[in-house]
Every structure is written in structure tokens, then in C-alpha cells.
Amino acid sequence: MTGFFALVLSTSCKKAIEKKVEEKIMDAITTGEWIVEQYKEGENNLSNLFLYYHFKFNSDGTLTGTENGNATDGTWDPNTTDFTILTDFPTAVDPLKKLNGLWKIKDSDWDYVKAEMQTDNGTKLLILRKK
């Protein structure tokens, strides 16, 4: 019986810690605005397409990309277990539609995220920096 309670207690503690970590990650992402520091499709550096964009990730799963005061709404869905973010700007045209898809987080800190997406045409690289 003691072993059962220890197992239940350790499981609930682990879940509480995971929840706190997830809350911290969400807070880091949803606080402030982000810019595209680098965007590449294979060897093609297309970062200049995003020079005037900034992005706001909201805790309700909405996402806004704004260029010179013109906002485009989208959604984002983080998965902290798989270290992925699914983004979708359903009405977007280039360059924003280039960001649609499932991004695998390769590296991150409180002020940057490096992510990759595998496509039929190769690998996309995205580095976001907090503004």
C-alpha cells in the first residue's frame, strides 16, 4: 500500500512540475512580439521577405503577423512534449503562408527560437527573435 501511495504522489508531483514548465514556456512565447531573424528554404535565404513583419503569439492559440500596420490573423498550436509548433495563416499570401505548417523546435531560449520544417522540397529554417 505504501508503494502505491508513493507512486501516485510521485506521478502527481511530476505532472505538477511539467505543468509549471509548460506555463513558463507559454509565458515566454506570449509575452512581447517576435521578428524573423532568419528564414531559409534549403540554401535560399529569404529572410528579407520578413523584414517589416512582427508577430504576436497569444495564449488563446491566436497569432497575428503585422507588416506596416496591416495585420493577418492566424493560429498556433504548441506541443511541449514533441517540441513542435503548428502554425496556420489561412488567408495569407506570400510570404506569410510560407510559415504555415508543423515546425520542430531545434533550439530556444527566452528571446529566440530556432525551428525547422521538413517539406517535399527540402528543409525550411526559421529563427525568431524577441523584439
QUIRA-V128833 format. One record per residue. RES is the residue in one small letter. PHI is phi in radians with two decimals (none if undefined). D_FIRST is the distance of its C-alpha to the first C-alpha in Angstrom with 1 decimal. Layout:
RES:PHI:D_FIRST, RES:PHI:D_FIRST
//
This chain:
m:none:0.0, t:-1.08:3.8, g:-1.08:5.4, f:-1.08:5.1, f:-1.13:6.5, a:-1.12:8.7, l:-1.14:10.0, v:-1.09:10.8, l:-1.12:12.4, s:-1.17:14.3, t:-1.14:15.5, s:-1.21:16.8, c:-1.13:18.4, k:-1.07:20.1, k:-1.11:21.4, a:-1.12:22.7, i:-1.16:24.5, e:-1.04:25.9, k:-1.11:27.2, k:-1.11:28.9, v:-1.09:30.5, e:-1.06:31.7, e:-1.09:33.2, k:-1.14:35.1, i:-1.09:36.5, m:-1.08:37.6, d:-1.10:39.2, a:-1.11:41.1, i:-1.29:42.4, t:-1.56:43.4, t:-1.62:45.0, g:1.53:48.7, e:-2.05:50.8, w:-2.14:50.9, i:-2.17:53.9, v:-1.49:54.3, e:-1.44:55.1, q:-2.65:55.5, y:-2.46:55.5, k:-2.30:56.5, e:-2.01:56.8, g:1.09:57.0, e:-1.59:59.7, n:-1.46:61.3, n:-1.48:60.6, l:-1.96:60.8, s:-0.99:59.5, n:-1.09:62.8, l:-1.15:62.1, f:-1.91:59.4, l:-0.93:61.4, y:-1.84:61.7, y:-1.66:58.3, h:-2.37:55.4, f:-2.21:52.0, k:-2.17:49.6, f:-1.69:46.1, n:-1.85:44.6, s:-1.16:41.0, d:-1.52:41.7, g:1.59:42.4, t:-1.59:46.2, l:-2.51:48.4, t:-2.20:52.0, g:-1.89:54.5, t:-2.14:57.6, e:-2.26:60.9, n:0.85:63.8, g:1.47:62.4, n:-1.66:61.8, a:-1.69:58.2, t:-2.14:56.5, d:-1.56:53.2, g:-2.64:50.3, t:-2.32:46.6, w:-2.50:43.9, d:-2.40:40.3, p:-1.44:38.2, n:-2.22:35.3, t:-1.28:33.5, t:-1.34:31.2, d:-1.60:34.3, f:0.99:36.6, t:-2.27:39.2, i:-2.37:41.3, l:-1.70:43.1, t:-2.06:46.4, d:-2.64:49.0, f:-1.91:52.3, p:-1.09:53.4, t:-1.83:57.0, a:-1.33:57.6, v:-1.96:60.4, d:-1.02:60.8, p:-1.59:59.5, l:-1.02:56.5, k:-1.14:55.7, k:-1.13:55.3, l:-1.54:52.0, n:-1.20:50.6, g:2.40:47.7, l:-1.73:44.4, w:-1.78:44.5, k:-1.68:42.2, i:-1.28:41.6, k:-1.77:42.7, d:-2.83:42.8, s:-2.87:42.5, d:-2.62:42.5, w:-1.17:43.0, d:-2.16:46.6, y:-2.70:46.9, v:-2.44:45.5, k:-1.96:46.6, a:-2.39:45.9, e:-2.28:47.2, m:-2.30:47.8, q:-1.59:48.7, t:-2.24:51.5, d:-1.09:53.9, n:-1.62:56.4, g:2.19:54.3, t:-1.75:52.1, k:-1.77:52.4, l:-2.09:51.5, l:-2.32:50.9, i:-2.11:50.5, l:-1.79:50.0, r:-2.24:50.7, k:-1.22:50.0, k:-1.27:53.3
//
